[in-house]
Amino acid sequence: MRTHPVHGILSAYPLAFFTGAFATDVIYARSANMMWANFSTWMITAGLLMGVFAAVAGIVDAVTSRGRARRTRRPWPHSVTTGLMMALGLVNAFIHSRDAWTSVVPIGLVLSAVVAVLALVSSWLGYSLEARQEAA
C-alpha cells in the first residue's frame, strides 16, 4: 500500500533548514557578522515548524496505513531519530536566542552540527521505510 506523499514532501524542509542553519553558523563563526547568526535563528525556527507539520503528516500516514506493509515496517528508529532531532533543535533555538558571539560559538555550532546530522539520518531512515514498503 502506498502512502500519501505529503509526509515525504514536508520532511525535506527540516533537512534543508537544519543543514542550512549549520552552514550559516559556520559562516558566522568565521566572520562574526551578526546577520548570519540571525539567519541561523530563523532557519532553526523554520526547521522546527516544518518538522512539526511533517511529524503530524507522518503520524497520520502511520495510523491510516493498513495491511501487510504496515506490519513489515519498523518505524521506531526513524521516529526516535526525528524526536531527538526536534528536541535538540528546540534546545538549539533557545541557545541561538542569546546575544552576540555566545549565541553560536561554541555550543550553538555544535548543536547545529548534531541536529543537521540527525536530520540527514532521519531522512535516510524515512526514505528506507518507504522503499521497503514499496518493495513489500
C-alpha positions as CSV (number, residue, x, y, z in Angstrom):
1,M,0.0,0.0,0.0
2,R,1.4,3.4,-1.0
3,T,1.2,6.2,1.5
4,H,0.3,9.8,0.7
5,P,3.4,11.8,-0.4
6,V,2.7,14.8,1.9
7,H,4.9,13.4,4.7
8,G,7.9,12.9,2.4
9,I,7.5,16.4,0.9
10,L,7.3,18.1,4.3
11,S,10.2,16.1,5.6
12,A,12.5,17.7,3.1
13,Y,12.1,21.1,4.8
14,P,13.6,20.3,8.2
15,L,16.5,18.7,6.4
16,A,17.1,21.8,4.4
17,F,16.6,24.2,7.2
18,F,18.7,22.4,9.8
19,T,21.6,21.9,7.4
20,G,21.3,25.5,6.3
21,A,21.4,26.6,9.9
22,F,24.7,24.7,10.4
23,A,26.1,26.3,7.3
24,T,25.2,29.8,8.4
25,D,26.6,29.1,11.9
26,V,29.9,28.1,10.3
27,I,29.9,31.4,8.3
28,Y,29.1,33.4,11.4
29,A,31.9,31.7,13.4
30,R,34.3,32.7,10.6
31,S,33.0,36.2,10.0
32,A,31.3,37.4,13.3
33,N,28.8,39.2,11.2
34,M,25.6,39.1,13.2
35,M,23.4,38.8,10.1
36,W,24.5,35.1,9.8
37,A,23.5,34.3,13.4
38,N,20.1,35.8,12.7
39,F,19.8,33.6,9.6
40,S,20.6,30.6,11.7
41,T,17.9,31.5,14.2
42,W,15.3,31.9,11.5
43,M,16.3,28.6,9.8
44,I,16.2,26.7,13.1
45,T,12.7,28.1,13.8
46,A,11.5,27.2,10.3
47,G,13.0,23.7,10.7
48,L,11.1,23.2,13.9
49,L,7.9,24.5,12.5
50,M,8.1,22.3,9.3
51,G,9.3,19.4,11.4
52,V,6.0,19.6,13.4
53,F,4.0,19.6,10.2
54,A,6.0,16.6,8.8
55,A,5.5,14.8,12.1
56,V,1.8,15.3,12.0
57,A,1.7,14.0,8.4
58,G,3.8,11.1,9.4
59,I,1.6,10.2,12.3
60,V,-1.5,10.4,10.1
61,D,0.3,8.1,7.5
62,A,1.2,5.6,10.2
63,V,-2.2,5.5,11.7
64,T,-4.1,5.2,8.4
65,S,-1.8,2.7,6.6
66,R,-3.2,-0.8,6.8
67,G,-2.4,-4.3,5.6
68,R,0.9,-6.2,5.1
69,A,3.0,-3.1,4.5
70,R,2.2,-1.7,7.9
71,R,3.2,-5.0,9.7
72,T,6.6,-5.2,7.9
73,R,7.7,-1.6,8.7
74,R,9.8,-0.8,11.7
75,P,9.4,2.9,12.1
76,W,10.9,3.2,15.6
77,P,14.5,4.2,14.5
78,H,13.1,6.9,12.3
79,S,10.7,8.1,15.0
80,V,13.3,8.2,17.7
81,T,15.8,10.0,15.5
82,T,13.2,12.5,14.4
83,G,12.1,13.1,18.0
84,L,15.8,13.6,19.1
85,M,16.3,16.0,16.2
86,M,13.3,18.1,17.2
87,A,14.2,18.1,20.9
88,L,17.8,19.2,20.2
89,G,16.6,21.6,17.6
90,L,14.4,23.3,20.2
91,V,17.4,23.5,22.6
92,N,19.4,24.9,19.8
93,A,16.7,27.6,19.2
94,F,17.0,28.6,22.8
95,I,20.8,28.7,22.6
96,H,20.6,30.9,19.5
97,S,18.2,33.3,21.3
98,R,21.1,34.6,23.4
99,D,23.1,37.7,22.4
100,A,26.2,38.1,20.2
101,W,29.0,35.6,20.0
102,T,27.7,33.1,22.7
103,S,24.5,32.5,20.7
104,V,26.5,30.4,18.2
105,V,30.1,29.8,19.4
106,P,30.7,27.1,20.6
107,I,27.5,25.4,21.8
108,G,25.2,26.6,19.1
109,L,27.6,25.5,16.4
110,V,28.0,22.0,17.9
111,L,24.2,21.7,18.4
112,S,23.6,22.8,14.8
113,A,26.0,20.1,13.5
114,V,24.4,17.4,15.6
115,V,20.9,18.4,14.5
116,A,22.0,18.5,10.9
117,V,23.4,15.0,11.1
118,L,20.2,13.8,12.9
119,A,18.2,15.4,10.1
120,L,20.2,13.5,7.5
121,V,19.9,10.2,9.4
122,S,16.2,10.7,10.0
123,S,15.6,11.4,6.3
124,W,17.6,8.4,5.3
125,L,15.7,6.1,7.7
126,G,12.4,7.5,6.5
127,Y,13.3,7.0,2.9
128,S,14.4,3.4,3.7
129,L,11.0,2.8,5.3
130,E,9.2,4.0,2.1
131,A,11.5,1.9,-0.1
132,R,10.8,-1.2,1.9
133,Q,7.1,-0.5,1.9
134,E,7.0,-0.2,-1.9
135,A,9.0,-3.4,-2.2
136,A,6.6,-5.4,0.0
